[in-house]
Structures are given as structure tokens and as C-alpha cells.
Amino acid sequence: MDCSYYRERINEYVDGEMDYLQVAELQAHLSFCPDCAVELAQTGELRGALADWGRLELAPPPGFAERVMAAVELEPAPGATRTAGQLLHDTLHKLDDRLGSISLPGGRTIPVKNLIGWGVATAAVVIGLGRRRERGSRELPL
Amino acid sequence: MTASNSHKWASLPDPSPAELARAAQGDAKAFRTIVERYQGMVYSVAYNVLGSHTDAEDAAQDAFLRCYRKLSQYREEASFSTWLFRLALTTAVDYKRRESRHPEPVDVPDLVDDAPELGEGVSAATIMAALRDLPDDYRVPTVLRDIYGLPYQEIADVTGRPLGTVKVMVHRGRASLRLKLRPAGGTA
């Protein structure tokens, strides 16, 4: 029997996203399909185990609070006027968040923001060289 | 964004308004109290989303710096712990989108409490290893959905992915975790 349709419905069922008729249809299938019944039970158990896991608290590495406070000490007081450099830093950081990055071979990534910056810089150099060459050709001695 | 209130951190008493006001004005001692009280929660959220000790520490530190900068914007519409949880979660997801993952399969954090067995007879170490080995594309939405109870639409908003994609990723994440937690031949 091809149960792929019901396997998808099982996820919707545990997420509480099915209406009454869909639940009845799934229950009718489960009543004669032990494989899907096992899958439903396992998915329910998995969600229970994950929820239990989420209630556990992981210990931060030793000295974590001290490192956070050392970084906080470098911050301007909340509400203080931020310098142009800090504003630029914040803006670039937000740009990184918005634009994301592109994966490179070897697991490295390159921020899209940097690519745009290099593109703009390259275009400026090319335009500058073009204008210089143009000016040079005009100033040739007769 | 909503979060299950059954988590341990949700039962922590919020800092008093006076403590929050002092921290919001830059009182380092008051802010340190907040860091010490919530570091486990913020670090756990970061680790569950990122699956790497190094990334989790960076993202958790980033979350506290954002908290320090934005504390004056906190309004008591939600509890402080819920506000900080939301900040930690979005910071970790932003970090995931921004930074490459540091491969670190061995060095895992300790649990604050001794809890070797979870409700369904699965050990905490097994769950931790299974989550860590899950591909990032599956782990992040699965963690947000099944550990932190976020609705699918909110996961789509936070991760910047289409709703249908998020659902598929969660379904695949669950299937992958079931296989890891139930070895061949195992049943419910």
C-alpha cells in the first residue's frame, strides 16, 4: 500500500492542523495500517522527547558572564549619542543581517554586502581610469 | 512570536522594574545580575538553533549585547524572560544566516541539571547528538517548532523562508530524527 499521502497527514495531525473530516479519514486508515500507526506513535514520542529536551538548560562555558560583561563595558551607555563610526558599524551589521552571504567551496561564505562594496569600488576605479585616459588624450601636445 | 511557558526559564522571577531601570541606564552591576540569571536560557536557545558550542557562545554574547542596547525599549507587555527569549532566538537565527558554521563535533556543553533520560526513554545525550548532526536547514525550523513551539508562520517570518518550505523542512527533520533515535528494527 502507498502510504505517502497518510505519512504527510500524520505530521499535520500532530501539528493540530487537520479538520474533523481529515482526522476521521486518517483514523480510518490507521485502523488497518500498523506501519502508519507506528509512525504516528513514534512522531508523538519524538515531539515529547524534544519538548523535554527544550526544558533542560545547558551550562554556558566557564567565564561566559565575565566575557559578556567585558564586551558590555566597551559599549556606550544606553541612550548615549553614538559616534559616526559606531553608527556605520551598526548599519553594516544590519546590512549583513538583511543581505546574508553566499556559500563558497570549502564551507566558507562571503557576505553579499562585501561583494556589493567590491563591485562599487571596482566600478569607481574603472570610471576613474577611463576619465584619466580621456583627459590624457585631450592634453596630447600638437 | 510565542513560546511555550513550560520551559524552566519561564518560571524564573523577572527582575524588578527598579533593577531593569538601573540596567537600562547602564548600571553594570544590575545588568550583570540579568546576565547571570538568564545565561543558561540564552545559551541553550543559541546552542539548539546553531548546534555548535563556538557559534552558540558568540550568538549568546551577541544576544546580551542587543539586550543591553535595547533594554530601554522593553515594555512590560510581555514578561522580561519572554522578551529576552525572543531576542535570543532572533539573534541566533540571524547569526545562522550571517555566519558560517564552525565544525565542532566533539566539544558539547554540559547540562545544568543531571537529566540523563527524557520522557520517552531517550537519553539527553542521544537527543543532543541527533540534533547536532541534523543538517542546518532541517535543524533550525525543527528546533523552533518542536522544542520552542513556534507556529509555522512565525518560523517562516523569522527564518525568511516560505511557509511551505518550512513545513517540509520540519517534516524531514522529524523523519531524520526518528531514524536516528530509533535504530533499524526498533519500534515505538
Contacts between the chains, C-beta under 8 A, distances in Angstrom:
chain1	res1	chain2	res2	distance
A	8	B	171	7.0
A	11	B	167	7.7
A	11	B	170	7.4
A	11	B	171	4.6
A	11	B	174	6.8
A	15	B	145	7.9
A	15	B	152	7.6
A	38	B	187	5.8
A	38	B	188	5.5
A	39	B	178	7.9
A	41	B	188	3.9
A	42	B	178	5.2
A	42	B	182	6.2
A	42	B	187	7.8
A	42	B	188	4.9
A	43	B	174	6.0
A	43	B	178	6.7
A	45	B	120	4.3
A	45	B	122	8.0
A	45	B	188	6.1
A	46	B	120	7.6
A	46	B	146	7.6
A	46	B	174	6.0
A	46	B	177	5.8
A	46	B	178	5.5
A	46	B	181	6.6
A	47	B	146	5.3
A	47	B	174	7.8
A	48	B	118	7.8
A	48	B	119	5.0
A	48	B	120	5.3
A	49	B	118	4.7
A	49	B	119	6.2
A	49	B	120	4.5
A	49	B	122	4.5
A	49	B	127	6.0
A	49	B	181	7.2
A	50	B	127	7.0
A	50	B	142	7.9
A	50	B	146	4.3
A	50	B	147	5.1
A	50	B	177	7.7
A	51	B	4	7.5
A	51	B	6	7.5
A	51	B	119	7.9
A	51	B	146	7.0
A	51	B	147	6.8
A	51	B	149	7.8
A	52	B	118	4.0
A	52	B	119	4.6
A	52	B	120	7.7
A	53	B	118	6.0
A	53	B	124	6.5
A	53	B	127	4.6
A	53	B	128	7.6
A	53	B	131	7.7
A	53	B	147	6.4
A	54	B	4	7.5
A	54	B	7	6.2
A	54	B	48	7.2
A	54	B	147	3.7
A	54	B	148	6.2
A	55	B	6	6.6
A	55	B	7	5.5
A	55	B	8	5.6
A	56	B	8	7.7
A	56	B	44	7.4
A	56	B	111	5.6
A	56	B	112	7.4
A	56	B	113	6.6
A	56	B	115	5.5
A	56	B	124	6.2
A	57	B	8	5.7
A	57	B	9	7.3
A	57	B	40	4.0
A	57	B	41	6.6
A	57	B	44	5.4
A	57	B	111	7.2
A	57	B	112	4.2
A	57	B	113	6.8
A	58	B	40	6.6
A	58	B	43	5.7
A	58	B	44	4.4
A	58	B	47	5.4
A	58	B	109	4.5
A	58	B	110	7.2
A	58	B	111	6.3
A	58	B	112	6.8
A	59	B	40	6.6
A	59	B	43	7.7
A	59	B	109	5.8
A	59	B	110	4.6
A	59	B	111	6.7
A	59	B	112	5.0
A	60	B	39	5.0
A	60	B	40	6.6
A	60	B	43	4.1
A	60	B	57	7.1
A	60	B	60	6.7
A	60	B	109	7.2
A	61	B	53	7.2
A	61	B	57	6.0
A	61	B	109	7.0
A	64	B	39	5.9
A	64	B	43	6.9
A	64	B	57	6.6
A	64	B	60	7.3
A	64	B	61	7.7
A	65	B	32	6.8
A	65	B	35	5.0
A	65	B	36	5.3
A	65	B	39	5.7
A	67	B	61	6.4
A	68	B	35	5.2
A	68	B	39	7.5
A	68	B	60	7.9
A	68	B	61	5.3
A	68	B	64	4.7
A	68	B	65	7.6
A	69	B	28	6.6
A	69	B	31	7.5
A	69	B	32	5.5
A	69	B	35	6.6
A	71	B	61	6.1
A	71	B	64	7.9
A	71	B	65	5.9
A	72	B	28	6.6
A	72	B	31	6.2
A	72	B	64	7.3
A	72	B	65	6.8
A	72	B	68	5.4
A	73	B	28	6.9
A	75	B	65	6.6
A	75	B	68	6.0
A	75	B	69	7.0
A	77	B	25	7.5
A	77	B	26	3.8
A	78	B	24	5.8
A	78	B	25	6.8
A	78	B	26	5.4
A	78	B	68	6.6
A	78	B	69	6.4
A	78	B	71	6.2
A	78	B	72	5.4
A	79	B	25	7.7
A	79	B	26	7.9
A	79	B	72	6.0
A	80	B	26	7.9
A	96	B	98	5.3
A	97	B	94	5.0
A	97	B	97	7.1
A	97	B	98	6.2
A	100	B	97	5.2
A	100	B	98	6.9
A	101	B	97	7.7
A	101	B	98	6.5
A	101	B	99	8.0
A	101	B	100	7.7
A	103	B	100	7.8
A	107	B	100	6.1
A	107	B	101	7.7
A	107	B	103	7.5
A	108	B	100	6.2
A	109	B	99	7.4
A	109	B	100	4.5
A	111	B	98	7.5
